[in-house]
């Protein structure tokens, strides 16, 4: 680390060098400071989160991103006038079999029509325009892939520069293949739709996958929710959407009950689907909250739990998020299961209880109520990053 910082300061005199330290315990931060870098401590999360934290701390202007174990000069990269200039290694080093790189290249080509030689290179010059288009980055090891996608889709100038560089390659051992597996998973998630969560982190929207293999009604509700994720405005709550008029939120307010009505051929069934979808959506304000509520309700109603169990760790660690597509789809699943379980006055009683909870959520924050209630508060915080 010290050698890398000193070389950068020699190559770029008068330019600030920032080192983002994710809770290392091997003296990295102290070594970087001795070499003249500004150290930015962050919680141990992932590469994309670390780079986004460094970008927020850096002054306006272009950025040069660099891995800590790099050897070689980045001066030619910094002299390039592209909005996003990426270093392509002139020499191939021992590592894996190139599977992650080939898949990443294909994902970029699928989204943009362009296949770069080095889709995962971390050595990048980012102009001020590219900073605005690409940050905050996708989490984990999907950050470089998504950065390339965002820059190309924004119409920015992209160029790869072949340089004589070296870095420590990941070996062909268990740890190395686990690393490449995480890299590949992060790349797959980063290539899809992203959205900002409540803390400003840009996360993959994975909730729409809850509809895979489910009844067509769940897929339709997920599609309405995903549209709201991608194209919604600043409106929050039923009253705000109604007041705004033609919004994706209004499309959900009208569309989800109609989907439920068509699926159940019952007014009470359509309303149950809509009430559950809106309630789970209201609870999706903190990592893991909506999924925990869904799991509790699913166990009581004997609804499917596999998807929720699989996604919960990613949601809790803020590596992915449900979004409206996921929360509405899960709510629709509970609604359809409730229609199967309840009949007559029992169904209307369940609908009344759900309507009351939805109304309470419109007038007061359900999340705030959970956080003020002992027991519920502890369950809500369980497993969540502090």
Buried (B, 14 or more C-beta within 10 A) or exposed (E): BBEBBBBBBEEBEEEEBBBBBBEBEEEBBBBBBEBEBBBBEBEEBBBBBBBBBBBEEBEEEBBBBBEBEBEBBBEBBBEBEBBBBBBBBEEEEEBBEEEBBEBBBEBBEEBBEEBBEBBBBBBBBBBEBBBEBBBBBBBBBBBBBBBBBBBBEBEBBBBBBEBEBEBEEBEEEEEBBEBBEBBBBBBBBBBBBBBEBEEEBBBBBBBBBBBEEBEEBBBBBBBBBBBBBBEBEEBEEBEBBEEEEEBBBBBBBEBBBBBBBBBBEBEBBBBBBBBBBBBBBBBBBBBBBBBBBBBEBBEEBEBBBEBBEEBBEBBBBBBBBBBBBBBBBBBBBBBBBBBEBBEEEEBBEBBEEBBEBBEBBBEEBBBEEBBEEEEEEEBBBEBBEE
